[in-house]
Amino acid sequence: MLFLVAALMLLGVVLGTVAHAPLTFTAVAAVVIAVWLGIFALRERHARRRTSAH
């Protein structure tokens, strides 16, 4: 999952409109997205464990 975030960030820096944004903004946005995806993954894993235990 983090590899996907890094790949999308690299692609955005090379080809997209992210190239026009400051590097610090891009890095902060990538970290926010990575944290959001991590929290989502943990919540999904926790929910599946809880439903499969019943």
C-alpha positions as a Markdown table, in Angstrom:
| # | Residue | x | y | z |
|---|---|---|---|---|
| 1 | Met | 0.0 | 0.0 | 0.0 |
| 2 | Leu | 2.8 | 2.4 | 0.9 |
| 3 | Phe | 4.5 | 1.4 | -2.4 |
| 4 | Leu | 1.4 | 2.5 | -4.2 |
| 5 | Val | 1.4 | 5.9 | -2.6 |
| 6 | Ala | 5.1 | 6.3 | -3.4 |
| 7 | Ala | 4.6 | 5.3 | -7.0 |
| 8 | Leu | 1.7 | 7.7 | -7.4 |
| 9 | Met | 3.6 | 10.5 | -5.8 |
| 10 | Leu | 6.6 | 9.8 | -8.2 |
| 11 | Leu | 4.3 | 9.7 | -11.2 |
| 12 | Gly | 2.7 | 12.9 | -10.1 |
| 13 | Val | 6.0 | 14.7 | -9.7 |
| 14 | Val | 7.2 | 13.5 | -13.1 |
| 15 | Leu | 4.0 | 13.9 | -15.2 |
| 16 | Gly | 1.2 | 15.6 | -13.3 |
| 17 | Thr | 0.2 | 18.9 | -11.8 |
| 18 | Val | 2.0 | 18.0 | -8.6 |
| 19 | Ala | 5.1 | 19.2 | -10.4 |
| 20 | His | 3.8 | 22.7 | -10.0 |
| 21 | Ala | 3.3 | 22.3 | -6.2 |
| 22 | Pro | 6.1 | 22.8 | -3.8 |
| 23 | Leu | 7.9 | 19.6 | -2.8 |
| 24 | Thr | 7.1 | 20.0 | 0.9 |
| 25 | Phe | 3.3 | 20.2 | 0.1 |
| 26 | Thr | 3.6 | 17.1 | -2.1 |
| 27 | Ala | 5.4 | 15.2 | 0.7 |
| 28 | Val | 2.9 | 16.3 | 3.3 |
| 29 | Ala | 0.0 | 15.3 | 1.1 |
| 30 | Ala | 1.6 | 11.9 | 0.4 |
| 31 | Val | 2.1 | 11.3 | 4.2 |
| 32 | Val | -1.5 | 12.3 | 4.9 |
| 33 | Ile | -2.8 | 9.9 | 2.2 |
| 34 | Ala | -0.5 | 7.1 | 3.5 |
| 35 | Val | -1.8 | 7.6 | 7.1 |
| 36 | Trp | -5.4 | 7.6 | 5.9 |
| 37 | Leu | -4.9 | 4.4 | 3.9 |
| 38 | Gly | -3.2 | 2.8 | 6.9 |
| 39 | Ile | -6.0 | 3.7 | 9.3 |
| 40 | Phe | -8.6 | 2.4 | 6.7 |
| 41 | Ala | -6.7 | -0.9 | 6.4 |
| 42 | Leu | -6.5 | -1.4 | 10.1 |
| 43 | Arg | -10.2 | -0.6 | 10.6 |
| 44 | Glu | -11.1 | -3.1 | 7.8 |
| 45 | Arg | -8.8 | -5.8 | 9.3 |
| 46 | His | -10.3 | -5.2 | 12.7 |
| 47 | Ala | -13.9 | -5.4 | 11.4 |
| 48 | Arg | -13.2 | -8.6 | 9.5 |
| 49 | Arg | -11.7 | -10.3 | 12.5 |
| 50 | Arg | -14.7 | -9.3 | 14.6 |
| 51 | Thr | -17.2 | -10.5 | 12.1 |
| 52 | Ser | -15.4 | -13.8 | 11.4 |
| 53 | Ala | -15.2 | -14.6 | 15.1 |
| 54 | His | -19.0 | -14.8 | 15.4 |
